[in-house]
Amino acid sequence: MKDNYLTRREYQGPMLDVAAKNSEPMPIFAAWYQAALEAEQEEPNAMMLATVDAEGQPHARMVLLKAFNEQGFQFFTNYQSAKAKHLDDNPQAALVLFWPALRRQVRIEGLIKKLSREQSADYFATRPRGSQLGANASKQSQTINSREELEAVVQQLEARYDGKEIPLPDSWGGYCLEANMIEFWQGQANRLHDRIVFTKQDEVWETSRLAP
């Protein structure tokens, strides 16, 4: 049987300037994220989160980046979810953002810590009311009998909090990944992609270029 190889797309992008050496990675990330917004990249804040469970089995799923700064990269979830249990066992994790419209990818690795209750509450207050109800209704990653069962819980909560502020669930909040490695990947012709990696050593970022 003949192999059915998937279609390949040729990449061509601006060359990454090695003059970024010894600079900080976060301004570069901010510029790339802004470029993804301007390119109208669909879901520019979608990122893969990879965790490892207590048995050493890796797991990956998509989450949404909600904020980033010099302290790290923030996302929010249920603290009783599978990913949260993995992070309780092993707080080392990895993120990947891919912007195909720009032929760009960013890989991030580091230590994940919970955000404060106040930080989680501040973000929760900005969520649409439906999302707030969903966060209270869903026992994330647990088995449920049917979609109807979940929707019934949402309806009950909607009636309970009609005209009232919806509370932040005790089991819901944010995480921040404090990066110790950030790699910027720019697709190039003939698969000779540009890869610039920043690694943190004693609070100082060091830079190197990797072969594609």
C-alpha positions, 0 to 999 in steps of 0.5 A: 500500500502506498504511503499517503503523505499529508500535504506540505506547505512551503514557509517563507517569513522574515529572518529572525535577527540574532541581534536579539542576543542578550535582550529580554524575550517578553518584549519580543513575545509582546510584539509577536502577539500584537502581530498575530492580532493585527493579522487577524489570526483566529484565536491568537491566544489559544495555546497548548498546555502540556503536563505530566501526571504522577505516573509520568504520562504526558497530557496535552490540551488547548487553553486560552492565554489570558494575560502575560507580563514579566512574571509569566503567562496566565490561564484559568481553569478548574482546580479539580480538573485533570490538568490541575491534578497533574500540576499538583503532582508536577508543577513543571509544564510547557506551552506552545502558541502557533500562529500559522498566518505568520508562520510563527510558533513560540515554545515556553517551559517553566514552573507553574504556580497558582494565582492569588484568590484576589487575582482570580476574582478580578479576572472572574468578574470580567467574564461573561455571565454565561461563562461565570455560570458555566464555571460554577456548574461544571465539575471539570474532567468528571464523568457526567450522565448527559449534556441535559444533566449539565444544562439543568444545573446551569438553569438551576444556577441561573435561577438562583442568581437571578439579579445577583452577582455570581460568586467565584467558585472555590474550585476555580482560579488562575495559574501563572507559568514562570518561564525559564525557556522561551523559543521563537520559531519562524518558518522559512523556505526549504524547512530551514526555519529560524529558531532563537531560544532564550534560557534563564540562568540565575535570573539572566536570559541567555540567547542562542540560535538552534539548527532547524 
